[in-house]
Amino acid sequence: MTDALPIPALLNSFEEYLRVMLGRRPGTIDRYLSTLNAFSAWLASKGYSTDPRKVGRPEVEAWMKDLYYHQGNLANITRATKLSAIKCFWRYLAYTGLIDEDPMELIPAPKVKRPMPKKFTTAQLRKLFNAPDLSTPMGIRDLAILKLMYGSGPRADEIRRLNIDDIQLDGSTAYIHYTDTKGGKERYVRLRSNPTRALLRWLTVREEVVKDPQERSLFVSMASNMPPRRLSTVGYNRILKRYAELVGIRDERVFVHRMRTTFATDLYDLGFGIKEISILMGHNSVKTTERYIAISETALKKTSIPDRRWRELERLDDSEP
């Protein structure tokens, strides 16, 4: 065994491996590095070696138990995400030849149960779109955000990354170019005239709000004590939740993803095919899209026992229909 080589000393090369060899997105890389730093600190606090060549399944299993019993990581998806980072790091070690075998390969991941998607109703959308105060720059910005969410179905991180250069205007319509996306599925989504008007109004106001030509973010924060800068993912969720509470939608599951679900289900109810919706959503598999479609009104009507069947069952005589 050569000199000790602690986990943190390997993270720069691991980051390069994630970025160049695997093409992982910046957000994923940050989560993996954060998890490995936390795991290394935990190993040191418990008196274990932080040299990954001396770390095996027993240490990782002990850490997983500690996450559950003492660190409040009760959700399976939280621990599964952390374990994914650990497994990826040890696969990297095997790939580079620092270890002969991957001891983490057979560690079972916590089963992740994904909740049924939830959408906004037509009445709720009406209320949300009427909530922003259009006499203020912030209200104009927020309405453009809300209509862009519903009109193009982005993930929170995708809308966060949008720059003004990603918007192509063509008369009364706009094309949104989503580039840095989950799974690398670059895509265009066309906005109709209604959301395009809201977007154009914001772009006009944006010229007055943003004085720095180097700031290319489509939507910026508007705090009075700070210069405008790119809104965070948390900021988009906070904007949606604020308006939802304002119009009486008090639900813990009010996130940008709920608007994305509404985008998919409403397209299906309007007659779009699942394959078309899958492309617009940037999904790698149609099966992923089907989870959203399961709650659409059209799908629910197709899969419910029709009234005529109930009338047949309620006939007073026993004769066959």
MILUM-548943 format. One record per atom (N, C-alpha, C): x, y, z; residue in one letter. Coordinates in steps of 0.1 Angstrom, whole numbers, plus 5000, padded with zeros to 4 digits. Each point is the difference from the previous one (the first is absolute). Example, Ala and Ser with C-alpha at 12.3 -4.5 7.8 and 13.67 -1.06 7.14 Angstrom:
MILUM-548943
513249435078A499150125000A500950125000A499650114993S500950115000S499250115008S
END
This chain:
MILUM-548943
500949885000M499150125000M500950125000M499750104991T500850124999T499550095012T500650124999D499650105010D498550035000D499550045012A498650035001A499550104990A498849984994L499550084990L498550035004L499850105008P498650025005P499050044989P498849985002I498950034990I500150144994I500150105009P500150144994P501150034990P501149925002A501150024991A499749954986A499049924998L499649944988L498950074993L499450105006L498750054995L500250094988L501250064998N500250084988N500049924988N500749885001S500149914988S498749934998S499249985011F498749944999F499050094993F500250135004E499150104993E500350014985E501249994996E500450004986E499449884993E500049885007Y499549884995Y498550024997Y499350055010L498550034999L499750094989L500850114998R499750104991R500349964985R501249944999V500549974986V499649864996V500349905008M499749864996M498549975000M499350045011L498649965001L499150114996L500550124998G499150114995G498950045010G500349985013R498950045010R499850155001R498850045004R499750145001R500650065012R500250135000P500750075011P499349975014P498650014999G499349975013G500349865006G500049904991T500349875004T501449995006T501050064993I501450005005I500150065013I499350115002D500150075013D499449915011D498949934998R499449925010R500949885003R500649944990Y500949895002Y501250045009Y500650114996L501250055008L499650045014L498950065002S499550035013S499849885009S499449894994T499749885007T501449935004T500950004991L501349935003L500850085010L499950135000N500750085011N499349975013N498749995001A499349975012A500349865005A500049904990F500449865004F501449995006F500950074993S501450005005S500150065014S499350115003A500050065013A499449915010A498949924996W499449915009W500949885004W500749954990L501049905002L501150045010L500550124999A501050055009A499450025014A498850055001S499450025013S499749875008S499949894992K499849875006K501349925002K501150054996G501349945002G500349904988G499350004989Y500349924989Y501050074991Y500749924992S500950064990S499250074989S500550114995T499450074989T500749974987T500949905000D500649954988D499049904994D499450034988P499049924994P500449854998P501349984999R500549864998R499949925013R499750075011K499849935013K498550015004K499250054992V498650015003V499249904992V499149935007G499249904993G498550015003G499349894997R498650005002R499650025015R500749955010P499650025014P499950155004P501050074995E500050155003E498950074994E499749974987V498950064993V498749965006V499849885004E498849955006E499850075014E501150025007A499950075013A499650144998A500550064989W499750144997W498550024996W499549904992M498650014996M499149995013M500449915009K499249995012K500050135008K501250065001D500150125007D499250124994D500050004987L499250104993L498549985004L499549885001Y498649975003Y499750035015Y500849955009Y499750005014Y500450135007Y501150064995H500550125007H500150134993H500049994986Q500150124992Q498750054994Q498949935002G498750044996G499749974985G500949924993N499749974986N499149884999N498750035004L499049895000L499449974986L500150094991A499449984987A500949914992A499549894995N500849914992N500750064988N499350104994I500650064988I501350085004I500050065012T501250075005T501249915002T499849895006R501149905002R500449934987R499049984992A500349944987A500950094991A499750135001T500850104992T501550005006T500150005013K501350005006K500849874996K499349895001L500649874997L500550004985L499250064991S500450014986S501350074998S500250105008A501350084999A501249915005A499749925011I501149915005I500349904989I499049934995K500249904990K500850054988K499650124995C500650064988C501550025003C500350055012F501450035004F500849875000F499549895006W500849885000W500149934986W499050024992R500149964986R501250074993R500150135003Y501150084995Y501349955005Y500149965013L501249945005L500449884993L499049914997A500349884993A500450034985A499450104994Y500350044987Y501550044998Y500450085010T501450055000T501049905005T499649895005G500949905005G500550025014G499450105007L500450025014L499649895009L498949934996I499649885007I499749894990I500249875005D499849894990D498549964998D499250015011E498649974999E499250105007E498850024995D499150105006D499249935011D500350045013P499349945011P498650055002P499650114993M498750065003M498949954990M500449924990E499149974989E498749935005E500149915010L498949925004L499250065012L500350125004I499350075011I498650034994I498949965006P498750034995P499650145003P499450064990A499550145001A498650005006A499750105009P498750015005P499050024989P498849935002K499050004989K499350145000K500050064989V499450144998V498649994995V499150045008K498650004996K499650154995K499850024987R499750134995R498550035002R499650115006P498650035001P499350034987P498749984999M499350034988M500150154997M500350034988P500150154996P498650075003P500250135003K498850085003K500050124991K498850044995K499950114990K499250115006K500150124993F499150115004F498749994991F498950035006T498750004993T499950134991T499050004991T499850124992T499750125009T499149985010A499750115009A501250055007A500949915005Q501250055007Q500950074991Q500249964987L500850074990L499550144998L498750014999R499450144998R500450095011R499849955012K500450085012K501450045001K500949904996L501450035000L500450114990L499549994988F500350094990F499450145002F499050015009N499550135003N500550065013N500949935006A500650045013A501150115000A500949994990P501150105000P499550144998P500650105007D499750144998D500750064988D499350024989L500750044988L500350154999L499850075011S500450145001S501450015005S500649885004T501450005005T500949924991T501350034999P500949914992P500049865005P500049985013M500049875006M498849924995M498850065000G498849934996G500149964986G500550094991I500249974986I500949884998I501150005008R501049894999R499349875004R499350015011D499449885006D498949944991D499250084993L499049954991L500749934988L501150064995A500749934989A500649875005A500549995012I500549885006I498949895001I498950045005L498949905002L499549954987L499850094990K499549964987K501149924992K501350035002L501049924994L500149865006L499849995013M499949875006M498949914994M498850065000Y498949924995Y500149984985Y500550104992G500049994986G501149914994G501149975008S501149934994S500449885009S499549995012G500349885009G501449985004G500850105003P501449985004P500149945014P501149935002R500549975014R500550135006R500050005013A500450135007A501450044996A500949914999D501450034997D500150054985D499149954992E500050044986E499650144998E499050045007I499550144999I501050095006I500749955011R501050085006R501250044991R500349904991R501250024991R499750084988R498750034997L499750084988L500650134999L500650034989N500550144997N499150064989N500250134999I499250074990I500349954986I501249954998D500449954987D499349864997D499349945010D499349884997D498650024996D499650134998I498750034995I500050054986I499349944991Q499950044986Q498650054997Q499850124996L498750064998L499749994985L498749974997D499549994986D498650055000D499950134999G498750065000G499349995014G498949945000S499249985013S500449875007S501049934996T500449885006T501450015004T500449915010A501450005004A500449855001A501349984998Y500649865001Y501050005011Y499849915010I500849995011I501049894998I501350035001H501049904997H500649955013H499749885004Y500549945013Y501249924996Y501250035005T501249944996T500649915011T500350065011D500749925011D498949935008D499649894996T498949935006T500349865006T499249955008K500249875006K500049904989K501049914999G500149904990G500550064987G500450134999G500550064988G499150004988G498650005003K499050014989K499750144997K500950064991E499850144995E498650004993E499350115002R498750014993R499550144998R499150024991Y499350134998Y498549975003Y499550115007V498550005003V499550134995V498849994992R499450124994R499050055010R500050135002L499050075008L499050074991L498749995003R499050074993R500050155003R499050074995S500050145001S499850055014S499249935008N499750055013N501250005009N500749895002P501350015008P501150084994P500050014987T501050084993T499850155003T498750045001R499850145004R500550035014R499849915009A500550025014A501550005000A500649924992L501550004999L500550124994L499450054989L500450124993L499950125010L499050015008R499850105009R501150005010R500449885005W501149995010W501350054993W500349954988L501250044993L500250154999L498850074998T500150154999T500450055014T499349955010V500350055014V501449965004V500549884995R501349965004R501150094996R499850074988E501050104995E500250115010E498950045007E500150105010E500649955013E499749885003V500449945013V501549965000V500549944989V501349954999V500950094993V500950065007K500950104994K501349944995K500449895005D501249934997D499949924987D500650034989P499949924988P500649865001P500849985010Q500549865001Q499049915007Q499050055006E499049925006E499049954989E500149874997R499249954989R498849915005R499849995013S498949925005S498750054995S499149914996L498750044996L499250075011L500049935012F499350055012F501050035011F499850115006V501050045010V499350045013V500749995011S499450045013S499950155001S499150045008M499750155000M500050055015M500949955008A500150055013A500650145000A499450095008S500350145000S501450035004S500649925008N501450035005N501149924993N499749944989M501049924992M499850034985M501149994992P499850024986P499349874994P499350024989P499349884994P500949894997P499649885003R500949884997R499049884997R500649904995R499249884996R499349945012R498749984998L499149935010L500549865003L499949965012S500449865003S498849914998S500349875001T498949904999T499050025011T500650025012V499150025012V499150134997V500650104994G499350124997G498749984991G500249914990Y498849974992Y498949925007Y500449915009N499049935008N499450095010N500850095005R499450105010R499050094993R500350054988I499050084993I498749934997I500149884996L498849924997L499249985013L500749965010K499349975013K499450135006K500650114998R499550135006R498750034993R499949994987Y498750034993Y499049895003Y500449885001A499049895004A499450035013A500850045010E499450035013E499150134999E500450094992L499250124998L498649984995L499949904991V498749974994V499349885007V500649965012G499349905008G500449854996G501149984993I500449864997I501049975011I499649945011R500949965011R500349855000R501149974993D500349864998D501649995001D500449905007E501549995001E500749974987E499249944990R500649964988R499950104989R500150135003V500050114991V501550034996V500449944989F501450024995F499950034985F501150044994V500150014985V499649874993V500349895006H499749874994H498549984999H499350065008R498549994999R499550074988R500650114997M499650074987M500449924988M501249935001R500549924990R499049884997R499549945011T499049904999T498750054993T499650125004T498850064994T500250024985T501250044996F500350024986F499849874992F500549895006A500049874993A498549954999A499350005011T498749955000T499050084992T500250135000D499150094992D500249974985D501349994996L500349964986L499349874996L500049905008Y499449884997Y498550014999Y499450085009D498650025000D499550084987D501050084995L499750084988L500349924987L500449875001G500149914989G501449974995G501050055007F501449974996F500349855004F500849944992G500449865003G501149995010G500149895007I501049985010I501450024995I500349954988K501450024994K500350154998K499150074995E500250154999E500350065013E499249975010I500150065013I501449965006I500449884998S501249955005S501250084995S499950034987I501150094994I500050145006I498850065001L499950135006L500450015015L499949885007M500450005014M501549975001M500649954990G501449965001G500249875007G499149914999H500149875006H500849904992H500849925006N500749904993N499149884996N498949985007S499149894998S498650045001S499249944991V498550035000V499449965013V500649895007K499549955012K500050115011K501050095000T500050115009T498850094998T499750034987T498950094997T498749945005T499949874999E498749935003E499650025015E501050035008R499750025014R499250135002R500350104991Y499250135000Y498749984994Y499949934989I498749984993I499049935008I500449925010A499149915008A499050095007A500350135003I499050085007I499350104991I500149994987S499350094991S498549965000S499250104997E498549985000E499749904989E500650014989T499849914988T500349865004T501149985006A500449865004A499149955011A499650085009L499149955011L498649974995L499550084990K498749964994K500149874992K501149984993K500249884993K500049875008K500550025013T500249885008T499049995011T498950074999S498949995010S498849934994S499349925008I498849934996I498950114995I499649994988P499150104995P498649995006P499250114999D498750015006D499049894994D500249984987R499149904994R500149865006R501349975004R500249875007R499350005014R500150115007W499350015013W498549994998W499450064989R498649994998R499649854997R500949934993E499749864997E499949925013E501050035009L500049935013L498850035009L499450114998E498950045008E498649964995E500049934989R498749954994R499449915010R498650015001L499349925010L499949854996L499949974987D499949864996D501449934998D500049875000D501249934999D500349964986D499350044990S500349974986S501250064995S500749934991E501250064994E499650124991E500950105000P499750124991P500049964986P
END
